[in-house]
Amino acid sequence: MTDDRTAEADGIRAAYEETETERILSFERGGSDDGGSGPTAAIAQNREGYAMLKVRPTAEGDELERYYGFDMALDHAGELLGVSPRDLPVPDAADDMGM
């Protein structure tokens, strides 16, 4: 099931959430054959939505890189997941991330 905060496509699940300080878009590519989880990536931005986007390996992980544009952050997230950024589903609630 999807809503405006989740999306799925081609074995990739995206979830958008807001914490007290950040907006976070997390991705997970389908799990492994042994039942473990697959690769993950996250894009975070401050709650106000005007700061640079931070790409992380997970929502809580350390920042890997910062980007002004959402497209550039999606490109890096795609690299972490091993897929084209065009294959990443973006929930409606997150489509305005970036500067």
Gaussian input, Z-matrix of N, CA and C with variables (Angstrom, degrees):
# hf/3-21g

backbone

0 1
 N
 C     1     B1
 C     2     B2     1     A1
 N     3     B3     2     A2     1     D1
 C     4     B4     3     A3     2     D2
 C     5     B5     4     A4     3     D3
 N     6     B6     5     A5     4     D4
 C     7     B7     6     A6     5     D5
 C     8     B8     7     A7     6     D6
 N     9     B9     8     A8     7     D7
 C    10    B10     9     A9     8     D8
 C    11    B11    10    A10     9     D9
 N    12    B12    11    A11    10    D10
 C    13    B13    12    A12    11    D11
 C    14    B14    13    A13    12    D12
 N    15    B15    14    A14    13    D13
 C    16    B16    15    A15    14    D14
 C    17    B17    16    A16    15    D15
 N    18    B18    17    A17    16    D16
 C    19    B19    18    A18    17    D17
 C    20    B20    19    A19    18    D18
 N    21    B21    20    A20    19    D19
 C    22    B22    21    A21    20    D20
 C    23    B23    22    A22    21    D21
 N    24    B24    23    A23    22    D22
 C    25    B25    24    A24    23    D23
 C    26    B26    25    A25    24    D24
 N    27    B27    26    A26    25    D25
 C    28    B28    27    A27    26    D26
 C    29    B29    28    A28    27    D27
 N    30    B30    29    A29    28    D28
 C    31    B31    30    A30    29    D29
 C    32    B32    31    A31    30    D30
 N    33    B33    32    A32    31    D31
 C    34    B34    33    A33    32    D32
 C    35    B35    34    A34    33    D33
 N    36    B36    35    A35    34    D34
 C    37    B37    36    A36    35    D35
 C    38    B38    37    A37    36    D36
 N    39    B39    38    A38    37    D37
 C    40    B40    39    A39    38    D38
 C    41    B41    40    A40    39    D39
 N    42    B42    41    A41    40    D40
 C    43    B43    42    A42    41    D41
 C    44    B44    43    A43    42    D42
 N    45    B45    44    A44    43    D43
 C    46    B46    45    A45    44    D44
 C    47    B47    46    A46    45    D45
 N    48    B48    47    A47    46    D46
 C    49    B49    48    A48    47    D47
 C    50    B50    49    A49    48    D48
 N    51    B51    50    A50    49    D49
 C    52    B52    51    A51    50    D50
 C    53    B53    52    A52    51    D51
 N    54    B54    53    A53    52    D52
 C    55    B55    54    A54    53    D53
 C    56    B56    55    A55    54    D54
 N    57    B57    56    A56    55    D55
 C    58    B58    57    A57    56    D56
 C    59    B59    58    A58    57    D57
 N    60    B60    59    A59    58    D58
 C    61    B61    60    A60    59    D59
 C    62    B62    61    A61    60    D60
 N    63    B63    62    A62    61    D61
 C    64    B64    63    A63    62    D62
 C    65    B65    64    A64    63    D63
 N    66    B66    65    A65    64    D64
 C    67    B67    66    A66    65    D65
 C    68    B68    67    A67    66    D66
 N    69    B69    68    A68    67    D67
 C    70    B70    69    A69    68    D68
 C    71    B71    70    A70    69    D69
 N    72    B72    71    A71    70    D70
 C    73    B73    72    A72    71    D71
 C    74    B74    73    A73    72    D72
 N    75    B75    74    A74    73    D73
 C    76    B76    75    A75    74    D74
 C    77    B77    76    A76    75    D75
 N    78    B78    77    A77    76    D76
 C    79    B79    78    A78    77    D77
 C    80    B80    79    A79    78    D78
 N    81    B81    80    A80    79    D79
 C    82    B82    81    A81    80    D80
 C    83    B83    82    A82    81    D81
 N    84    B84    83    A83    82    D82
 C    85    B85    84    A84    83    D83
 C    86    B86    85    A85    84    D84
 N    87    B87    86    A86    85    D85
 C    88    B88    87    A87    86    D86
 C    89    B89    88    A88    87    D87
 N    90    B90    89    A89    88    D88
 C    91    B91    90    A90    89    D89
 C    92    B92    91    A91    90    D90
 N    93    B93    92    A92    91    D91
 C    94    B94    93    A93    92    D92
 C    95    B95    94    A94    93    D93
 N    96    B96    95    A95    94    D94
 C    97    B97    96    A96    95    D95
 C    98    B98    97    A97    96    D96
 N    99    B99    98    A98    97    D97
 C   100   B100    99    A99    98    D98
 C   101   B101   100   A100    99    D99
 N   102   B102   101   A101   100   D100
 C   103   B103   102   A102   101   D101
 C   104   B104   103   A103   102   D102
 N   105   B105   104   A104   103   D103
 C   106   B106   105   A105   104   D104
 C   107   B107   106   A106   105   D105
 N   108   B108   107   A107   106   D106
 C   109   B109   108   A108   107   D107
 C   110   B110   109   A109   108   D108
 N   111   B111   110   A110   109   D109
 C   112   B112   111   A111   110   D110
 C   113   B113   112   A112   111   D111
 N   114   B114   113   A113   112   D112
 C   115   B115   114   A114   113   D113
 C   116   B116   115   A115   114   D114
 N   117   B117   116   A116   115   D115
 C   118   B118   117   A117   116   D116
 C   119   B119   118   A118   117   D117
 N   120   B120   119   A119   118   D118
 C   121   B121   120   A120   119   D119
 C   122   B122   121   A121   120   D120
 N   123   B123   122   A122   121   D121
 C   124   B124   123   A123   122   D122
 C   125   B125   124   A124   123   D123
 N   126   B126   125   A125   124   D124
 C   127   B127   126   A126   125   D125
 C   128   B128   127   A127   126   D126
 N   129   B129   128   A128   127   D127
 C   130   B130   129   A129   128   D128
 C   131   B131   130   A130   129   D129
 N   132   B132   131   A131   130   D130
 C   133   B133   132   A132   131   D131
 C   134   B134   133   A133   132   D132
 N   135   B135   134   A134   133   D133
 C   136   B136   135   A135   134   D134
 C   137   B137   136   A136   135   D135
 N   138   B138   137   A137   136   D136
 C   139   B139   138   A138   137   D137
 C   140   B140   139   A139   138   D138
 N   141   B141   140   A140   139   D139
 C   142   B142   141   A141   140   D140
 C   143   B143   142   A142   141   D141
 N   144   B144   143   A143   142   D142
 C   145   B145   144   A144   143   D143
 C   146   B146   145   A145   144   D144
 N   147   B147   146   A146   145   D145
 C   148   B148   147   A147   146   D146
 C   149   B149   148   A148   147   D147
 N   150   B150   149   A149   148   D148
 C   151   B151   150   A150   149   D149
 C   152   B152   151   A151   150   D150
 N   153   B153   152   A152   151   D151
 C   154   B154   153   A153   152   D152
 C   155   B155   154   A154   153   D153
 N   156   B156   155   A155   154   D154
 C   157   B157   156   A156   155   D155
 C   158   B158   157   A157   156   D156
 N   159   B159   158   A158   157   D157
 C   160   B160   159   A159   158   D158
 C   161   B161   160   A160   159   D159
 N   162   B162   161   A161   160   D160
 C   163   B163   162   A162   161   D161
 C   164   B164   163   A163   162   D162
 N   165   B165   164   A164   163   D163
 C   166   B166   165   A165   164   D164
 C   167   B167   166   A166   165   D165
 N   168   B168   167   A167   166   D166
 C   169   B169   168   A168   167   D167
 C   170   B170   169   A169   168   D168
 N   171   B171   170   A170   169   D169
 C   172   B172   171   A171   170   D170
 C   173   B173   172   A172   171   D171
 N   174   B174   173   A173   172   D172
 C   175   B175   174   A174   173   D173
 C   176   B176   175   A175   174   D174
 N   177   B177   176   A176   175   D175
 C   178   B178   177   A177   176   D176
 C   179   B179   178   A178   177   D177
 N   180   B180   179   A179   178   D178
 C   181   B181   180   A180   179   D179
 C   182   B182   181   A181   180   D180
 N   183   B183   182   A182   181   D181
 C   184   B184   183   A183   182   D182
 C   185   B185   184   A184   183   D183
 N   186   B186   185   A185   184   D184
 C   187   B187   186   A186   185   D185
 C   188   B188   187   A187   186   D186
 N   189   B189   188   A188   187   D187
 C   190   B190   189   A189   188   D188
 C   191   B191   190   A190   189   D189
 N   192   B192   191   A191   190   D190
 C   193   B193   192   A192   191   D191
 C   194   B194   193   A193   192   D192
 N   195   B195   194   A194   193   D193
 C   196   B196   195   A195   194   D194
 C   197   B197   196   A196   195   D195
 N   198   B198   197   A197   196   D196
 C   199   B199   198   A198   197   D197
 C   200   B200   199   A199   198   D198
 N   201   B201   200   A200   199   D199
 C   202   B202   201   A201   200   D200
 C   203   B203   202   A202   201   D201
 N   204   B204   203   A203   202   D202
 C   205   B205   204   A204   203   D203
 C   206   B206   205   A205   204   D204
 N   207   B207   206   A206   205   D205
 C   208   B208   207   A207   206   D206
 C   209   B209   208   A208   207   D207
 N   210   B210   209   A209   208   D208
 C   211   B211   210   A210   209   D209
 C   212   B212   211   A211   210   D210
 N   213   B213   212   A212   211   D211
 C   214   B214   213   A213   212   D212
 C   215   B215   214   A214   213   D213
 N   216   B216   215   A215   214   D214
 C   217   B217   216   A216   215   D215
 C   218   B218   217   A217   216   D216
 N   219   B219   218   A218   217   D217
 C   220   B220   219   A219   218   D218
 C   221   B221   220   A220   219   D219
 N   222   B222   221   A221   220   D220
 C   223   B223   222   A222   221   D221
 C   224   B224   223   A223   222   D222
 N   225   B225   224   A224   223   D223
 C   226   B226   225   A225   224   D224
 C   227   B227   226   A226   225   D225
 N   228   B228   227   A227   226   D226
 C   229   B229   228   A228   227   D227
 C   230   B230   229   A229   228   D228
 N   231   B231   230   A230   229   D229
 C   232   B232   231   A231   230   D230
 C   233   B233   232   A232   231   D231
 N   234   B234   233   A233   232   D232
 C   235   B235   234   A234   233   D233
 C   236   B236   235   A235   234   D234
 N   237   B237   236   A236   235   D235
 C   238   B238   237   A237   236   D236
 C   239   B239   238   A238   237   D237
 N   240   B240   239   A239   238   D238
 C   241   B241   240   A240   239   D239
 C   242   B242   241   A241   240   D240
 N   243   B243   242   A242   241   D241
 C   244   B244   243   A243   242   D242
 C   245   B245   244   A244   243   D243
 N   246   B246   245   A245   244   D244
 C   247   B247   246   A246   245   D245
 C   248   B248   247   A247   246   D246
 N   249   B249   248   A248   247   D247
 C   250   B250   249   A249   248   D248
 C   251   B251   250   A250   249   D249
 N   252   B252   251   A251   250   D250
 C   253   B253   252   A252   251   D251
 C   254   B254   253   A253   252   D252
 N   255   B255   254   A254   253   D253
 C   256   B256   255   A255   254   D254
 C   257   B257   256   A256   255   D255
 N   258   B258   257   A257   256   D256
 C   259   B259   258   A258   257   D257
 C   260   B260   259   A259   258   D258
 N   261   B261   260   A260   259   D259
 C   262   B262   261   A261   260   D260
 C   263   B263   262   A262   261   D261
 N   264   B264   263   A263   262   D262
 C   265   B265   264   A264   263   D263
 C   266   B266   265   A265   264   D264
 N   267   B267   266   A266   265   D265
 C   268   B268   267   A267   266   D266
 C   269   B269   268   A268   267   D267
 N   270   B270   269   A269   268   D268
 C   271   B271   270   A270   269   D269
 C   272   B272   271   A271   270   D270
 N   273   B273   272   A272   271   D271
 C   274   B274   273   A273   272   D272
 C   275   B275   274   A274   273   D273
 N   276   B276   275   A275   274   D274
 C   277   B277   276   A276   275   D275
 C   278   B278   277   A277   276   D276
 N   279   B279   278   A278   277   D277
 C   280   B280   279   A279   278   D278
 C   281   B281   280   A280   279   D279
 N   282   B282   281   A281   280   D280
 C   283   B283   282   A282   281   D281
 C   284   B284   283   A283   282   D282
 N   285   B285   284   A284   283   D283
 C   286   B286   285   A285   284   D284
 C   287   B287   286   A286   285   D285
 N   288   B288   287   A287   286   D286
 C   289   B289   288   A288   287   D287
 C   290   B290   289   A289   288   D288
 N   291   B291   290   A290   289   D289
 C   292   B292   291   A291   290   D290
 C   293   B293   292   A292   291   D291
 N   294   B294   293   A293   292   D292
 C   295   B295   294   A294   293   D293
 C   296   B296   295   A295   294   D294

   B1=1.4578
   B2=1.5221
   B3=1.3107
   B4=1.4510
   B5=1.5201
   B6=1.3171
   B7=1.4544
   B8=1.5239
   B9=1.3285
   B10=1.4632
   B11=1.5324
   B12=1.3448
   B13=1.4606
   B14=1.5252
   B15=1.3144
   B16=1.4603
   B17=1.5259
   B18=1.3161
   B19=1.4640
   B20=1.5178
   B21=1.3211
   B22=1.4638
   B23=1.5182
   B24=1.3357
   B25=1.4642
   B26=1.5132
   B27=1.3289
   B28=1.4693
   B29=1.5305
   B30=1.3306
   B31=1.4615
   B32=1.5155
   B33=1.3295
   B34=1.4687
   B35=1.5217
   B36=1.3313
   B37=1.4631
   B38=1.5228
   B39=1.3308
   B40=1.4600
   B41=1.5193
   B42=1.3195
   B43=1.4648
   B44=1.5268
   B45=1.3216
   B46=1.4543
   B47=1.5187
   B48=1.3310
   B49=1.4665
   B50=1.5162
   B51=1.3062
   B52=1.4562
   B53=1.5206
   B54=1.3369
   B55=1.4533
   B56=1.5227
   B57=1.3124
   B58=1.4659
   B59=1.5170
   B60=1.3426
   B61=1.4635
   B62=1.5223
   B63=1.3479
   B64=1.4589
   B65=1.5197
   B66=1.3160
   B67=1.4617
   B68=1.5240
   B69=1.3306
   B70=1.4621
   B71=1.5284
   B72=1.3253
   B73=1.4543
   B74=1.5215
   B75=1.3345
   B76=1.4665
   B77=1.5208
   B78=1.3278
   B79=1.4566
   B80=1.5208
   B81=1.3324
   B82=1.4557
   B83=1.5136
   B84=1.3225
   B85=1.4630
   B86=1.5143
   B87=1.3143
   B88=1.4533
   B89=1.5128
   B90=1.3148
   B91=1.4633
   B92=1.5133
   B93=1.2973
   B94=1.4583
   B95=1.5254
   B96=1.3212
   B97=1.4631
   B98=1.5273
   B99=1.3335
   B100=1.4628
   B101=1.5330
   B102=1.3329
   B103=1.4610
   B104=1.5078
   B105=1.3411
   B106=1.4580
   B107=1.5180
   B108=1.3130
   B109=1.4577
   B110=1.5230
   B111=1.3155
   B112=1.4553
   B113=1.5150
   B114=1.3425
   B115=1.4548
   B116=1.5274
   B117=1.3243
   B118=1.4619
   B119=1.5217
   B120=1.3278
   B121=1.4629
   B122=1.5178
   B123=1.3231
   B124=1.4598
   B125=1.5193
   B126=1.3177
   B127=1.4606
   B128=1.5196
   B129=1.3321
   B130=1.4643
   B131=1.5266
   B132=1.3152
   B133=1.4616
   B134=1.5195
   B135=1.3361
   B136=1.4550
   B137=1.5287
   B138=1.3129
   B139=1.4713
   B140=1.5245
   B141=1.3321
   B142=1.4557
   B143=1.5242
   B144=1.3311
   B145=1.4503
   B146=1.5094
   B147=1.3387
   B148=1.4604
   B149=1.5259
   B150=1.2975
   B151=1.4666
   B152=1.5279
   B153=1.3231
   B154=1.4562
   B155=1.5228
   B156=1.3225
   B157=1.4622
   B158=1.5170
   B159=1.3266
   B160=1.4573
   B161=1.5198
   B162=1.3280
   B163=1.4585
   B164=1.5169
   B165=1.3293
   B166=1.4604
   B167=1.5288
   B168=1.3303
   B169=1.4582
   B170=1.5356
   B171=1.3262
   B172=1.4631
   B173=1.5235
   B174=1.3296
   B175=1.4626
   B176=1.5285
   B177=1.3354
   B178=1.4649
   B179=1.5274
   B180=1.3227
   B181=1.4616
   B182=1.5177
   B183=1.3244
   B184=1.4597
   B185=1.5209
   B186=1.3090
   B187=1.4559
   B188=1.5246
   B189=1.3301
   B190=1.4589
   B191=1.5261
   B192=1.3256
   B193=1.4682
   B194=1.5155
   B195=1.3546
   B196=1.4690
   B197=1.5280
   B198=1.3232
   B199=1.4683
   B200=1.5228
   B201=1.3414
   B202=1.4627
   B203=1.5163
   B204=1.3241
   B205=1.4527
   B206=1.5132
   B207=1.3278
   B208=1.4521
   B209=1.5275
   B210=1.3281
   B211=1.4682
   B212=1.5185
   B213=1.3284
   B214=1.4651
   B215=1.5235
   B216=1.3280
   B217=1.4631
   B218=1.5305
   B219=1.3384
   B220=1.4612
   B221=1.5318
   B222=1.3300
   B223=1.4588
   B224=1.5315
   B225=1.3297
   B226=1.4680
   B227=1.5298
   B228=1.3245
   B229=1.4713
   B230=1.5267
   B231=1.3256
   B232=1.4547
   B233=1.5191
   B234=1.3288
   B235=1.4685
   B236=1.5285
   B237=1.3301
   B238=1.4642
   B239=1.5269
   B240=1.3316
   B241=1.4601
   B242=1.5259
   B243=1.3287
   B244=1.4591
   B245=1.5179
   B246=1.3453
   B247=1.4660
   B248=1.5290
   B249=1.3202
   B250=1.4597
   B251=1.5280
   B252=1.3295
   B253=1.4678
   B254=1.5262
   B255=1.3297
   B256=1.4745
   B257=1.5211
   B258=1.3420
   B259=1.4635
   B260=1.5260
   B261=1.3273
   B262=1.4667
   B263=1.5243
   B264=1.3162
   B265=1.4691
   B266=1.5253
   B267=1.3223
   B268=1.4606
   B269=1.5267
   B270=1.3316
   B271=1.4628
   B272=1.5302
   B273=1.3111
   B274=1.4656
   B275=1.5238
   B276=1.3177
   B277=1.4663
   B278=1.5336
   B279=1.3308
   B280=1.4639
   B281=1.5151
   B282=1.3184
   B283=1.4618
   B284=1.5341
   B285=1.3352
   B286=1.4541
   B287=1.5397
   B288=1.3116
   B289=1.4678
   B290=1.5250
   B291=1.3177
   B292=1.4655
   B293=1.5153
   B294=1.3201
   B295=1.4636
   B296=1.5125
   A1=109.53
   A2=116.99
   A3=120.72
   A4=109.40
   A5=115.70
   A6=122.91
   A7=106.21
   A8=118.04
   A9=118.21
   A10=112.67
   A11=119.19
   A12=122.67
   A13=113.36
   A14=118.19
   A15=121.42
   A16=109.36
   A17=115.32
   A18=121.42
   A19=108.00
   A20=115.81
   A21=121.33
   A22=109.48
   A23=115.40
   A24=121.43
   A25=108.88
   A26=115.69
   A27=122.10
   A28=113.68
   A29=116.78
   A30=120.61
   A31=115.34
   A32=117.00
   A33=121.41
   A34=107.84
   A35=115.03
   A36=120.63
   A37=108.24
   A38=116.12
   A39=122.07
   A40=108.84
   A41=115.92
   A42=121.44
   A43=108.98
   A44=115.49
   A45=122.15
   A46=108.60
   A47=115.77
   A48=120.14
   A49=109.66
   A50=115.27
   A51=121.45
   A52=108.28
   A53=115.39
   A54=121.14
   A55=107.86
   A56=117.62
   A57=120.20
   A58=112.01
   A59=117.04
   A60=119.90
   A61=115.33
   A62=118.23
   A63=119.68
   A64=113.72
   A65=113.59
   A66=123.65
   A67=105.08
   A68=118.54
   A69=121.26
   A70=110.10
   A71=114.50
   A72=122.16
   A73=106.77
   A74=116.86
   A75=122.67
   A76=110.09
   A77=115.20
   A78=121.96
   A79=110.02
   A80=116.11
   A81=121.41
   A82=108.02
   A83=115.08
   A84=120.18
   A85=108.39
   A86=118.18
   A87=125.03
   A88=115.23
   A89=115.57
   A90=122.32
   A91=112.99
   A92=115.47
   A93=121.57
   A94=110.16
   A95=116.38
   A96=121.66
   A97=112.82
   A98=117.44
   A99=120.34
   A100=112.85
   A101=116.48
   A102=120.14
   A103=114.43
   A104=117.47
   A105=120.38
   A106=110.88
   A107=115.58
   A108=118.56
   A109=110.02
   A110=115.51
   A111=121.55
   A112=110.86
   A113=116.59
   A114=120.28
   A115=111.59
   A116=115.27
   A117=121.13
   A118=110.33
   A119=115.14
   A120=122.97
   A121=107.06
   A122=116.50
   A123=120.77
   A124=109.78
   A125=114.76
   A126=122.44
   A127=106.05
   A128=116.95
   A129=121.04
   A130=110.59
   A131=114.96
   A132=122.43
   A133=107.32
   A134=117.06
   A135=117.90
   A136=110.37
   A137=116.76
   A138=122.46
   A139=112.45
   A140=115.84
   A141=119.78
   A142=111.85
   A143=117.48
   A144=121.50
   A145=116.53
   A146=118.71
   A147=118.56
   A148=113.85
   A149=119.51
   A150=121.84
   A151=110.62
   A152=114.59
   A153=120.06
   A154=110.30
   A155=114.96
   A156=121.69
   A157=109.45
   A158=116.40
   A159=121.88
   A160=108.68
   A161=116.57
   A162=120.56
   A163=107.78
   A164=115.32
   A165=122.70
   A166=109.10
   A167=117.49
   A168=119.10
   A169=111.92
   A170=117.58
   A171=124.30
   A172=107.29
   A173=117.37
   A174=120.88
   A175=111.81
   A176=116.91
   A177=121.41
   A178=112.80
   A179=117.66
   A180=121.62
   A181=113.65
   A182=114.25
   A183=120.93
   A184=110.35
   A185=115.33
   A186=122.12
   A187=110.66
   A188=116.23
   A189=121.48
   A190=111.50
   A191=116.25
   A192=121.38
   A193=108.91
   A194=116.47
   A195=122.26
   A196=109.30
   A197=114.20
   A198=120.69
   A199=110.15
   A200=115.87
   A201=120.55
   A202=110.69
   A203=117.04
   A204=121.01
   A205=113.93
   A206=115.60
   A207=122.22
   A208=110.26
   A209=117.23
   A210=120.53
   A211=111.94
   A212=116.57
   A213=120.49
   A214=110.89
   A215=117.04
   A216=120.54
   A217=110.31
   A218=117.29
   A219=120.72
   A220=110.92
   A221=117.18
   A222=121.11
   A223=110.21
   A224=116.91
   A225=121.17
   A226=110.40
   A227=117.22
   A228=120.27
   A229=110.29
   A230=116.83
   A231=120.66
   A232=112.00
   A233=116.28
   A234=120.39
   A235=110.66
   A236=117.16
   A237=120.97
   A238=111.96
   A239=116.18
   A240=121.14
   A241=112.53
   A242=116.62
   A243=120.37
   A244=113.34
   A245=116.60
   A246=121.03
   A247=109.20
   A248=115.71
   A249=121.04
   A250=108.77
   A251=118.01
   A252=118.86
   A253=112.01
   A254=117.85
   A255=121.14
   A256=111.51
   A257=116.93
   A258=120.89
   A259=113.08
   A260=117.50
   A261=120.08
   A262=110.77
   A263=117.10
   A264=119.40
   A265=109.24
   A266=117.40
   A267=121.32
   A268=107.96
   A269=116.89
   A270=120.58
   A271=111.01
   A272=116.99
   A273=121.21
   A274=112.61
   A275=118.05
   A276=121.63
   A277=112.63
   A278=117.66
   A279=121.50
   A280=113.25
   A281=119.06
   A282=119.66
   A283=114.57
   A284=117.83
   A285=120.21
   A286=112.90
   A287=117.53
   A288=120.19
   A289=109.09
   A290=116.40
   A291=121.60
   A292=110.59
   A293=113.97
   A294=119.25
   A295=111.14
   D1=136.65
   D2=177.22
   D3=-122.04
   D4=157.51
   D5=175.21
   D6=-141.81
   D7=-162.33
   D8=-177.77
   D9=-74.38
   D10=-6.77
   D11=179.79
   D12=-109.96
   D13=-3.58
   D14=177.38
   D15=-135.67
   D16=155.38
   D17=176.47
   D18=-155.94
   D19=151.12
   D20=177.74
   D21=-138.75
   D22=142.90
   D23=175.35
   D24=-164.60
   D25=137.24
   D26=174.00
   D27=48.67
   D28=42.18
   D29=177.35
   D30=77.84
   D31=11.19
   D32=178.52
   D33=-115.51
   D34=130.29
   D35=178.47
   D36=-111.12
   D37=133.41
   D38=177.71
   D39=-118.65
   D40=140.94
   D41=177.64
   D42=-137.52
   D43=134.17
   D44=179.21
   D45=-110.62
   D46=135.76
   D47=176.57
   D48=-143.89
   D49=159.85
   D50=174.71
   D51=-122.21
   D52=128.77
   D53=174.73
   D54=-101.50
   D55=-172.10
   D56=177.94
   D57=-63.50
   D58=-27.06
   D59=-174.73
   D60=-120.60
   D61=-16.54
   D62=-172.72
   D63=-138.68
   D64=158.34
   D65=165.52
   D66=-102.83
   D67=129.21
   D68=-175.13
   D69=-129.92
   D70=128.93
   D71=174.45
   D72=-112.92
   D73=113.45
   D74=-176.79
   D75=-109.21
   D76=143.44
   D77=178.22
   D78=-124.16
   D79=145.63
   D80=171.79
   D81=-140.20
   D82=126.96
   D83=175.61
   D84=-89.62
   D85=140.97
   D86=-176.33
   D87=-27.07
   D88=146.26
   D89=-178.03
   D90=-65.76
   D91=169.07
   D92=179.73
   D93=-82.90
   D94=168.35
   D95=-178.94
   D96=-63.21
   D97=-24.94
   D98=-178.58
   D99=-87.94
   D100=9.94
   D101=176.88
   D102=91.77
   D103=-5.00
   D104=178.09
   D105=-76.58
   D106=170.59
   D107=178.93
   D108=-82.06
   D109=157.90
   D110=179.44
   D111=-88.27
   D112=-172.15
   D113=179.67
   D114=-63.22
   D115=150.92
   D116=-179.46
   D117=-130.11
   D118=161.81
   D119=174.97
   D120=-156.15
   D121=155.86
   D122=178.27
   D123=-144.25
   D124=148.05
   D125=175.22
   D126=-122.31
   D127=127.82
   D128=-177.83
   D129=-125.43
   D130=149.01
   D131=178.09
   D132=-145.77
   D133=154.69
   D134=179.65
   D135=-64.36
   D136=161.13
   D137=-175.35
   D138=-58.40
   D139=-34.34
   D140=-177.43
   D141=-72.20
   D142=-18.40
   D143=175.00
   D144=80.19
   D145=17.08
   D146=-179.15
   D147=-114.77
   D148=-6.55
   D149=-177.92
   D150=-86.28
   D151=168.55
   D152=177.18
   D153=-61.37
   D154=153.83
   D155=178.29
   D156=-86.31
   D157=137.12
   D158=178.77
   D159=-107.73
   D160=128.52
   D161=176.25
   D162=-99.21
   D163=132.49
   D164=-178.13
   D165=-132.23
   D166=159.97
   D167=176.06
   D168=-72.12
   D169=-26.66
   D170=175.27
   D171=-144.48
   D172=169.87
   D173=-179.87
   D174=-58.64
   D175=-35.96
   D176=-178.35
   D177=-96.50
   D178=-3.40
   D179=-174.23
   D180=-71.65
   D181=172.34
   D182=177.98
   D183=-74.02
   D184=144.88
   D185=179.00
   D186=-61.48
   D187=132.77
   D188=176.70
   D189=-97.61
   D190=-38.11
   D191=-176.36
   D192=-163.23
   D193=158.57
   D194=175.73
   D195=-119.74
   D196=146.31
   D197=-179.34
   D198=-139.45
   D199=148.19
   D200=172.60
   D201=-79.28
   D202=-39.26
   D203=-174.00
   D204=-97.79
   D205=141.39
   D206=177.92
   D207=-62.98
   D208=-39.48
   D209=179.28
   D210=-59.14
   D211=-41.35
   D212=179.61
   D213=-67.39
   D214=-39.09
   D215=178.14
   D216=-66.80
   D217=-40.02
   D218=177.09
   D219=-63.77
   D220=-36.54
   D221=178.07
   D222=-60.88
   D223=-45.50
   D224=179.29
   D225=-66.01
   D226=-41.95
   D227=177.94
   D228=-61.12
   D229=-40.63
   D230=176.89
   D231=-60.43
   D232=-40.53
   D233=177.12
   D234=-60.71
   D235=-44.42
   D236=179.50
   D237=-61.81
   D238=-33.30
   D239=-178.62
   D240=-89.35
   D241=-12.24
   D242=-178.71
   D243=76.34
   D244=31.73
   D245=179.77
   D246=-136.53
   D247=166.01
   D248=174.90
   D249=-69.61
   D250=142.18
   D251=177.06
   D252=-61.03
   D253=-23.72
   D254=177.02
   D255=-66.99
   D256=-19.89
   D257=-179.88
   D258=-86.28
   D259=-6.56
   D260=-177.25
   D261=-80.45
   D262=121.91
   D263=175.77
   D264=-75.80
   D265=137.44
   D266=179.04
   D267=-120.87
   D268=117.07
   D269=177.68
   D270=-60.26
   D271=148.76
   D272=-179.06
   D273=-54.02
   D274=-38.46
   D275=-177.71
   D276=-64.29
   D277=-18.99
   D278=-176.72
   D279=-106.12
   D280=-0.09
   D281=-172.63
   D282=-71.30
   D283=-6.78
   D284=178.20
   D285=-104.69
   D286=14.49
   D287=178.84
   D288=-70.36
   D289=151.10
   D290=179.52
   D291=105.50
   D292=172.05
   D293=-177.40
   D294=-104.12

